Amino acid sequence: MRKSRRAIVIGGSLSGLLAARGLSDAYDQVLIFDRDQVPESIGPRRGVPQGRHVHGLLARGAAALDDLFGDVADRLLAAGALGPRRCRTPTSPRQ
Ligand SMILES: Cc1cc2nc3c(=O)[nH]c(=O)nc-3n(C[C@H](O)[C@H](O)[C@H](O)COP(=O)(O)OP(=O)(O)OC[C@H]3O[C@@H](n4cnc5c(N)ncnc54)[C@H](O)[C@@H]3O)c2cc1C
């Protein structure tokens, strides 16, 4: 399939980055515009105030991210995320 030229994504958080990954298969270039500066290190920023809160990633979501980007789950764990054995939800299977 011949690639088109350029796609533009507004917003570079979770949805924007996933959209950009999907678009990258069909476009030569994908530009992401965000009103925030990309931070040097992991941490909260003005455009994503909910980033201060704890977030859970369900198994199917982790698998989808791994399909798109490779070893995302491993990298999240290496960066300090809690694995499923330490972070249970009401729907977690009993162990
Ligand atoms: C307390 C809390 C707990 C949550 N827990 C979970 C959870 O456990 N699991 C889960 O899956 N979800 C959880 N969520 C929901 C999750 O945070 C959101 O669904 C998710 O962050 C939405 O991602 P997004 O990329 O669509 O938007 P956002 O993460 O809000 O990002 C929007 C981006 O667009 C940029 N932007 C905004 N306006 C402009 C503009 N005019 N021009 C350019 N850029 C702009 C912002 O800077 C930002 O980067 C939680 C939310 C809250 C508040």
Ligand as a Chemical Component Dictionary entry (heavy atoms), coordinates in Angstrom:
data_LIG
# 
_chem_comp.id                   LIG 
_chem_comp.type                 NON-POLYMER 
_chem_comp.pdbx_formal_charge   0 
_chem_comp.three_letter_code    LIG 
# 
loop_
_chem_comp_atom.comp_id 
_chem_comp_atom.atom_id 
_chem_comp_atom.alt_atom_id 
_chem_comp_atom.type_symbol 
_chem_comp_atom.charge 
_chem_comp_atom.model_Cartn_x 
_chem_comp_atom.model_Cartn_y 
_chem_comp_atom.model_Cartn_z 
_chem_comp_atom.pdbx_ordinal 
LIG C1  C1  C 0 -8.598 9.780  39.308 1  
LIG C2  C2  C 0 -8.535 9.078  37.965 2  
LIG C3  C3  C 0 -8.184 7.721  37.910 3  
LIG C4  C4  C 0 -8.165 7.051  36.685 4  
LIG N1  N1  N 0 -7.819 5.732  36.682 5  
LIG C5  C5  C 0 -7.765 5.081  35.516 6  
LIG C6  C6  C 0 -7.367 3.707  35.475 7  
LIG O1  O1  O 0 -7.082 3.100  36.506 8  
LIG N2  N2  N 0 -7.298 3.085  34.274 9  
LIG C7  C7  C 0 -7.614 3.745  33.110 10 
LIG O2  O2  O 0 -7.533 3.127  32.050 11 
LIG N3  N3  N 0 -7.993 5.028  33.115 12 
LIG C8  C8  C 0 -8.087 5.700  34.282 13 
LIG N4  N4  N 0 -8.466 7.007  34.285 14 
LIG C9  C9  C 0 -8.830 7.638  33.019 15 
LIG C10 C10 C 0 -7.598 8.038  32.234 16 
LIG O3  O3  O 0 -6.792 8.910  33.008 17 
LIG C11 C11 C 0 -8.067 8.751  30.984 18 
LIG O4  O4  O 0 -9.041 7.983  30.305 19 
LIG C12 C12 C 0 -6.904 8.980  30.053 20 
LIG O5  O5  O 0 -5.881 9.737  30.667 21 
LIG C13 C13 C 0 -7.391 9.722  28.831 22 
LIG O6  O6  O 0 -6.294 9.782  27.968 23 
LIG P1  P1  P 0 -6.301 10.764 26.764 24 
LIG O7  O7  O 0 -4.996 10.585 26.039 25 
LIG O8  O8  O 0 -7.572 10.619 25.992 26 
LIG O9  O9  O 0 -6.406 12.219 27.406 27 
LIG P2  P2  P 0 -5.398 12.922 28.426 28 
LIG O10 O10 O 0 -4.522 11.905 29.128 29 
LIG O11 O11 O 0 -6.252 13.822 29.264 30 
LIG O12 O12 O 0 -4.436 13.770 27.506 31 
LIG C14 C14 C 0 -4.874 14.880 26.747 32 
LIG C15 C15 C 0 -3.626 15.455 26.065 33 
LIG O13 O13 O 0 -4.024 16.489 25.170 34 
LIG C16 C16 C 0 -3.226 17.641 25.421 35 
LIG N5  N5  N 0 -4.041 18.811 25.036 36 
LIG C17 C17 C 0 -5.172 19.244 25.613 37 
LIG N6  N6  N 0 -5.627 20.324 24.971 38 
LIG C18 C18 C 0 -4.772 20.566 23.955 39 
LIG C19 C19 C 0 -4.701 21.549 22.936 40 
LIG N7  N7  N 0 -5.636 22.507 22.815 41 
LIG N8  N8  N 0 -3.679 21.498 22.053 42 
LIG C20 C20 C 0 -2.733 20.535 22.154 43 
LIG N9  N9  N 0 -2.734 19.575 23.112 44 
LIG C21 C21 C 0 -3.750 19.600 23.996 45 
LIG C22 C22 C 0 -2.893 17.582 26.901 46 
LIG O14 O14 O 0 -1.720 18.338 27.223 47 
LIG C23 C23 C 0 -2.648 16.065 27.068 48 
LIG O15 O15 O 0 -1.339 15.683 26.729 49 
LIG C24 C24 C 0 -8.493 7.721  35.495 50 
LIG C25 C25 C 0 -8.807 9.086  35.545 51 
LIG C26 C26 C 0 -8.835 9.763  36.751 52 
LIG C27 C27 C 0 -9.183 11.230 36.784 53 
# 
loop_
_chem_comp_bond.comp_id 
_chem_comp_bond.atom_id_1 
_chem_comp_bond.atom_id_2 
_chem_comp_bond.value_order 
_chem_comp_bond.pdbx_ordinal 
LIG C1  C2  SING 1  
LIG C2  C3  SING 2  
LIG C2  C26 DOUB 3  
LIG C3  C4  DOUB 4  
LIG C4  N1  SING 5  
LIG C4  C24 SING 6  
LIG N1  C5  DOUB 7  
LIG C5  C6  SING 8  
LIG C5  C8  SING 9  
LIG C6  O1  DOUB 10 
LIG C6  N2  SING 11 
LIG N2  C7  SING 12 
LIG C7  O2  DOUB 13 
LIG C7  N3  SING 14 
LIG N3  C8  DOUB 15 
LIG C8  N4  SING 16 
LIG N4  C9  SING 17 
LIG N4  C24 SING 18 
LIG C9  C10 SING 19 
LIG C10 O3  SING 20 
LIG C10 C11 SING 21 
LIG C11 O4  SING 22 
LIG C11 C12 SING 23 
LIG C12 O5  SING 24 
LIG C12 C13 SING 25 
LIG C13 O6  SING 26 
LIG O6  P1  SING 27 
LIG P1  O7  DOUB 28 
LIG P1  O8  SING 29 
LIG P1  O9  SING 30 
LIG O9  P2  SING 31 
LIG P2  O10 DOUB 32 
LIG P2  O11 SING 33 
LIG P2  O12 SING 34 
LIG O12 C14 SING 35 
LIG C14 C15 SING 36 
LIG C15 O13 SING 37 
LIG C15 C23 SING 38 
LIG O13 C16 SING 39 
LIG C16 N5  SING 40 
LIG C16 C22 SING 41 
LIG N5  C17 SING 42 
LIG N5  C21 SING 43 
LIG C17 N6  DOUB 44 
LIG N6  C18 SING 45 
LIG C18 C19 SING 46 
LIG C18 C21 DOUB 47 
LIG C19 N7  SING 48 
LIG C19 N8  DOUB 49 
LIG N8  C20 SING 50 
LIG C20 N9  DOUB 51 
LIG N9  C21 SING 52 
LIG C22 O14 SING 53 
LIG C22 C23 SING 54 
LIG C23 O15 SING 55 
LIG C24 C25 DOUB 56 
LIG C25 C26 SING 57 
LIG C26 C27 SING 58 
# 
